[in-house]
Amino acid sequence: MRNKTLGAIGIAIIGLLILGYVYLLYKVFTIFGLWTLVWTGIASLFSGSALMLLATSKKVEGDRIRYNPKEWPKLLSFLVSLGIGYYLFTLLDKETLNEVDYYFALAYLATLTVLPIIIGLFKLVRDRNDELIITPSTISYRDNSRFGEVEISKIAKGESYEKGYRLHLKDNTTFDIPFKKMGFSALDQSSAINGILDALGNDKNEEGESSELETGTAETNDKE
């Protein structure tokens, strides 16, 4: 009986959330218009994606490779978002909108424009010095005040995990590089991982995977 009650409450909550979302879309469309939201959304998406392609930074300094995402493309992306938000704000007309719709629109713009920009600026300042450095003998990273370094000769293999990239060492310990906490985008992370693979010679990952397959095959043959 209790499970049925909890299930009914859960369904009711989900239903209310869906209705609330539909009402939100309806109010936004009636205030700004469908096509205005479509073209501003497309402009925001494409400009943001294009600018993020410029953010990835790989700098070779002698025998050292440094990965530190650039800040200025992200700042330009914030300016584009702010400009689109201001444009939508200029479309609001107090004379044609009632008080509830007007302040609803302001809250919508603040939530989707101003708040993400403030959060983005905070992360940009916080993560501005985060970096990955690869030398012929070591791999190191800096995440704000946290610093980690490992010798390449001690690495057995590497693999991706939910927060970044994990290096398995020969002494059966691990060395994690938390790219997502370091302000690295998916593109930044992909570029840095390629650098790590090059430093490892790629064969260490293949050897790790092949040895696991060989072990599994051997165990299967022993069972047979």
Sequence and secondary structure as in RCSB ss.txt:
>XXXX:A:sequence
MRNKTLGAIGIAIIGLLILGYVYLLYKVFTIFGLWTLVWTGIASLFSGSALMLLATSKKVEGDRIRYNPKEWPKL
LSFLVSLGIGYYLFTLLDKETLNEVDYYFALAYLATLTVLPIIIGLFKLVRDRNDELIITPSTISYRDNSRFGEV
EISKIAKGESYEKGYRLHLKDNTTFDIPFKKMGFSALDQSSAINGILDALGNDKNEEGESSELETGTAETNDKE
>XXXX:A:secstr
 HHHHHHHHHHHHHHHHHHHHHHHHHHHHHHH HHHHHHHHHHHHHHHHHHHHTT  EEEETTEEEE   SHHHH
HHHHHHHHHHHHHHHT  TTTS HHHHHHHHHHHIIIIIHHHHHHHHHHHHTTT EEEE SSEEEEEETTEEEEE
EGGGEEEEEEETTEEEEEETTS EEEE GGGGT  HHHHHHHHHHHHHHHTTHHHHHHHHHHHHHHHHHHHHH 
